């Protein structure tokens, strides 16, 4: 199983693709120097294969690389960040309490 993550700015989402099929996505809203992650979904046929984690790591690494502050409205992304505290610095200090981080 070969997976890749691509940014689809035309649909404002990152997609994780497995063998040319869309296995999941993260919807986002980009505004100035912030990116808000709104919703994550993995197709049931691909659940339990670690693709959600791969997708979360990719989008957060991309935000860091682009020097974007992260607003994790999506419960999956927020929960993933809680389990991987090395990404919490992406959320602005004044916003962490808002997201329970």
N, C-alpha and C positions, 0 to 999 in steps of 0.2 A: 504494500500500500504506500503510494507516494503522495504526500500532501504538500501543498503550497498555499501561502496566504498572499492575497492581492488586495490592494486598495482600489476601490471602485468609486472615485469621487463623484461620478455622474449619478450614482445611487446613494451616496453618502453612507457607504458601508465597506467594511473589510470582509472579504469572503475567504473561507478556507475551502480549498478544492482538493478532491481526491480523485485521481485518474480522470480528470476533465469533468467531474460532477461537483456541483456545489454541495458541500457537506454541512455548511453552517456559515454564520455571519455575525458581525457586530455592527449595529447601526450607530452612527455618530452624528454629532453636530459640531462643526468647526466654526469658531468665532474668534477672530484676532489671534491671540496667543493661548487660547484654551480649546480643549477638545472635550466634549461631553459624550460619554458612552451611554447610550440609551437602552439598548436591548441586545441580548445575545441569544442565538438560537442554534442548536445543533440538530440536524435531521435525525429522527429516531433510529434510522438504519445505521448511523455512525456513532451513536452514544456508547460510552464506555471504552472508547479507544484513545482517550487523552487528547482529542482534537480541541475540546473547549479550552483546556489548559494551554495548548500550543497557540491557539488563537489569542488568548488573553496575553500571554507573554509577548507575542509578536506586536500587538497593538500598543502595549505599554512601552516596549522597547522603541517602537516607531515614534511615540509621543516624546520620549526622552531625547531621541536623536534630533527631533525637530524643535526641541526646547519648548514644548507645549505643556501647560498646566492641565491636569486631568481632573474632570468632574465625573466621578463614577456613579451616575444615576442607576445604571444597570446593576441589579442585585448580584448577578453572576460575577461581573468584573469586580465589584466591591468586595464580595466574599473571597475572591481569588487574591485580591490585594491584601486582605487581612491575613491570609495564610502565607503570603510572601511579602513580609514587611519591608524588604529592600526596595519595593516600589511605592511605599507610602509617601516618600518625599515628593512624588509627582503631584500630589494633592496639595494645594496651597494651605499653609498653616491655618488661616482663618476659615477654611472650608472643612477641615477634617472632622470637627465635632458635628457639623451638619450631616455628614455621611456616617457618623458613628465610628470613625477611625481614630 
